């Protein structure tokens, strides 16, 4: 086994030396201290080190009596920080096999990185894995996760999916903050100006408006944005309607 990886990416000599010593100990049924494994995971700096960490955790799994969030949190956060997003998502999905529990903070961090990379469906998947791992923890449905997914969907122009995500979170007990409604409505309002996107954006606006009323938010800014969106959609559809009418006359 070597420290090197494909494309010239290598594990650092220090990382590899510690990893190799722990692997050797495990082969002789002498598991490393949990603290030492945890500290090594914190130092992950590239995808080759993520791969080594996975091998180490698989070998270490029989010695982990109880699933714990700390090692998983360190592993996922360090992997995401190193830019190994696909690997981090894979590690998260294999949390049972690798004997750790997804942590709230590291999953949010991974979701944010996936969203920034335009991988919104992967961010949704990461959230789903965390929810299935921590089914009784209402914090999985907090506004931080909703904001991350909302920003990702809006960035991709998927206004309808953003609105549906709001509805799902609200069903799970989350009350989206006014700031998040403003952000969503502002983006939808912009999309309402374009005839190609106005009908979808306007449908999203109606869903957001319903949520605002149900949550009893009274916010003049939201009211203005809703009115602006409706007017923009109406204006965007007018030329189209006129064009169709004149084509019909011809």
C-alpha positions in Angstrom: 0.0 0.0 0.0 1.3 3.5 -0.8 0.7 7.0 0.2 0.3 8.2 -3.5 -3.0 8.5 -5.4 -4.2 9.0 -8.9 -3.5 12.2 -10.6 -0.5 12.9 -8.4 -2.6 13.5 -5.2 -0.8 12.0 -2.3 -1.4 11.6 1.4 1.1 13.6 3.5 3.9 11.5 4.9 2.8 12.3 8.4 -0.8 11.3 7.7 0.3 8.1 6.0 2.7 7.1 8.7 0.0 7.4 11.4 -2.6 5.6 9.2 -0.1 2.8 8.4 0.7 2.3 12.1 -3.0 2.1 13.0 -3.7 -0.4 10.2 -0.8 -2.6 11.3 -2.0 -2.5 14.9 -5.5 -3.5 13.7 -4.1 -6.4 11.7 -2.6 -7.7 14.9 -5.8 -7.1 16.8 -4.4 -4.1 18.6 -6.9 -1.3 17.9 -5.7 2.3 18.2 -7.1 4.6 20.8 -10.4 6.2 19.7 -8.9 9.6 20.4 -6.0 8.9 18.0 -8.4 7.9 15.2 -10.5 11.0 15.8 -7.4 13.3 15.7 -6.2 11.7 12.4 -9.6 12.2 10.8 -9.4 15.9 11.7 -6.3 16.3 9.6 -7.7 15.0 6.3 -6.5 17.3 3.5 -7.3 15.5 0.1 -9.3 12.7 -1.4 -6.4 10.2 -1.1 -6.5 10.7 2.7 -10.3 10.3 2.6 -9.8 6.9 1.0 -7.3 5.9 3.6 -9.6 7.1 6.4 -12.4 4.9 4.9 -10.2 1.8 4.9 -9.1 2.5 8.5 -12.7 3.0 9.7 -13.8 -0.3 8.1 -11.0 -2.1 9.9 -11.8 -0.3 13.1 -15.6 -0.8 13.0 -15.6 -4.1 15.0 -14.1 -2.2 17.9 -16.8 0.5 18.0 -19.5 -0.6 20.4 -21.8 2.4 20.0 -22.4 4.7 17.1 -21.1 8.2 17.9 -21.3 11.6 16.1 -17.8 12.8 16.8 -15.7 10.7 14.4 -18.3 11.0 11.7 -18.4 14.7 12.1 -14.7 15.1 11.9 -14.5 12.8 8.8 -17.3 14.4 6.8 -16.3 18.0 7.6 -12.6 17.4 6.8 -13.5 15.5 3.5 -15.9 18.3 2.4 -13.3 21.0 3.3 -10.7 19.1 1.2 -13.2 19.3 -1.7 -13.8 15.5 -1.8 -17.6 16.1 -2.0 -18.6 12.8 -3.7 -16.4 10.8 -1.3 -17.9 12.7 1.7 -21.4 11.9 0.5 -20.5 8.2 0.1 -19.1 8.1 3.6 -22.2 9.7 4.9 -24.4 7.1 3.2 -22.3 4.3 4.7 -22.4 5.6 8.2 -23.8 2.4 9.7 -21.1 0.3 8.1 -18.4 2.7 9.2 -19.9 2.9 12.7 -20.6 6.6 13.2 -23.6 8.8 13.4 -23.9 11.8 11.1 -23.5 15.0 13.0 -25.8 18.0 12.5 -23.0 20.5 11.9 -20.9 18.5 9.5 -23.9 17.4 7.5 -24.9 21.1 7.1 -21.4 22.0 6.1 -21.4 19.2 3.4 -24.8 20.4 2.2 -23.6 24.0 1.9 -20.5 22.8 -0.1 -22.7 20.6 -2.4 -25.1 23.5 -2.9 -22.3 25.9 -3.8 -21.0 23.3 -6.4 -24.5 23.3 -8.0 -25.2 19.8 -6.7 -28.6 20.6 -5.1 -30.0 17.0 -5.4 -26.9 15.6 -3.6 -27.5 18.2 -0.8 -31.1 17.0 -0.5 -29.8 13.4 -0.4 -27.3 14.3 2.4 -30.1 15.9 4.4 -32.2 12.7 3.9 -29.4 10.5 5.1 -29.1 12.6 8.3 -32.8 12.5 8.9 -33.0 8.7 8.6 -30.0 8.4 11.0 -31.5 10.8 13.5 -35.2 10.3 13.2 -36.1 11.6 16.6 -34.0 14.8 16.4 -36.2 17.8 15.4 -33.1 19.9 14.8 -32.7 18.1 11.5 -35.6 20.2 10.3 -34.3 23.6 11.5 -34.2 26.7 9.3 -30.4 26.4 8.7 -31.0 23.3 6.6 -34.0 24.8 4.8 -31.9 28.0 4.0 -29.1 25.9 2.5 -31.5 23.9 0.3 -33.5 27.0 -0.6 -30.4 29.0 -1.7 -29.2 26.0 -3.7 -32.6 25.6 -5.5 -33.0 29.3 -6.2 -29.4 29.5 -7.6 -30.4 26.8 -10.1 -33.6 28.6 -10.9 -35.7 25.8 -9.4 -38.4 28.0 -7.7 -41.1 25.3 -7.5 -38.8 22.9 -5.8 -37.7 25.6 -3.3 -41.4 26.2 -2.5 -42.1 22.5 -2.0 -39.1 22.2 0.3 -40.5 25.0 2.4 -43.8 23.1 2.6 -42.0 19.9 3.7 -40.0 21.6 6.4 -43.1 23.4 7.7 -44.9 20.0 7.9 -42.0 18.8 10.1 -42.4 21.7 12.5 -40.0 24.3 11.1 -41.2 27.9 11.0 -39.1 29.6 8.2 -37.9 33.0 9.2 -39.2 36.1 7.4 -35.7 36.7 6.0 -35.9 33.4 4.1 -39.4 34.2 2.7 -38.0 37.6 1.6 -35.1 35.9 -0.2 -37.3 33.4 -1.9 -39.9 35.9 -3.0 -37.3 38.3 -4.2 -35.8 35.6 -6.5 -39.2 34.5 -7.7 -40.2 38.1 -8.4 -37.2 38.4 -10.7 -38.1 35.2 -12.5 -41.7 36.5 -13.0 -40.3 39.1 -15.5 -39.4 36.4 -18.0 -42.3 34.8 -19.9 -40.4 31.5 -20.0 -40.2 31.2 -16.2 -43.0 33.4 -15.0 -45.7 30.8 -14.7 -43.5 28.4 -12.6 -42.2 31.3 -10.5 -45.7 32.7 -9.9 -46.9 29.2 -8.7 -44.0 29.2 -6.3 -45.0 32.7 -5.1 -48.5 31.4 -4.3 -47.1 28.5 -2.2 -44.8 31.0 -0.3 -47.7 33.4 0.2 -49.7 30.5 1.7 -46.9 29.7 4.1 -46.5 33.3 5.2 -50.2 33.5 6.0 -50.2 30.1 7.8 -47.2 31.1 9.9 -48.9 34.4 10.7 -46.0 36.5 9.5 -47.0 40.1 9.0 -44.3 41.7 6.8 -44.8 44.6 4.5 -41.7 43.7 2.5 -43.1 40.2 1.7 -46.5 41.7 0.8 -44.7 44.2 -1.7 -42.7 41.3 -3.2 -45.8 39.2 -3.7 -47.6 42.1 -5.4 -44.5 42.9 -7.5 -44.2 39.2 -8.6 -47.9 39.1 -9.6 -47.6 42.3 -11.6 -44.4 41.2 -13.3 -45.9 37.8 -14.3 -48.9 39.6 -15.7 -46.7 42.0 -17.7 -44.6 39.1 -19.0 -47.6 37.2 -20.2 -49.2 40.2 -22.0 -46.9 40.3 -25.1 -47.3 36.5 -25.4 -51.1 36.7 -25.3 -51.1 39.6 -27.8 -48.8 37.6 -30.1 -51.1 34.6 -30.0 -54.1 36.7 -30.6 -52.6 38.4 -33.7 -51.4 35.0 -35.0 -55.0 33.8 -34.6 -56.4 36.7 -36.5 -53.8 36.1 -39.3 
